Amino acid sequence: MDGWTAVAVLVPLIIIQLTLMIVALVDLARREAVRGGSKLVWALVIVLINTIGPILYLLWGREGEVGGLPD
């Protein structure tokens, strides 16, 4: 695999990873409560466990109301 092929493969993966991370962190910041009770732990999972961390949070960690939004 030459250098440009590697770039062509890695760039979309990096974009997906960053998008998932940003969406998960924004959602985490807006929520009043999360499963497990600790937003800090979820933030670390989202940031430190590439791709899988944000997916875990979005599928399992979200709980409660989103802060700032009317019912």
ChimeraX attribute file (.defattr): number of C-alpha atoms within 10 A of each C-alpha:
attribute: neighborCount
match mode: 1-to-1
recipient: residues
	/A:1	5
	/A:2	6
	/A:3	7
	/A:4	9
	/A:5	9
	/A:6	10
	/A:7	11
	/A:8	10
	/A:9	10
	/A:10	12
	/A:11	11
	/A:12	11
	/A:13	13
	/A:14	13
	/A:15	11
	/A:16	12
	/A:17	18
	/A:18	16
	/A:19	14
	/A:20	19
	/A:21	25
	/A:22	14
	/A:23	12
	/A:24	23
	/A:25	20
	/A:26	10
	/A:27	15
	/A:28	24
	/A:29	13
	/A:30	13
	/A:31	17
	/A:32	15
	/A:33	18
	/A:34	17
	/A:35	13
	/A:36	12
	/A:37	12
	/A:38	11
	/A:39	18
	/A:40	10
	/A:41	10
	/A:42	23
	/A:43	18
	/A:44	13
	/A:45	18
	/A:46	24
	/A:47	18
	/A:48	13
	/A:49	13
	/A:50	15
	/A:51	19
	/A:52	16
	/A:53	20
	/A:54	28
	/A:55	18
	/A:56	16
	/A:57	22
	/A:58	19
	/A:59	8
	/A:60	12
	/A:61	19
	/A:62	20
	/A:63	16
	/A:64	10
	/A:65	14
	/A:66	16
	/A:67	13
	/A:68	9
	/A:69	8
	/A:70	6
	/A:71	5
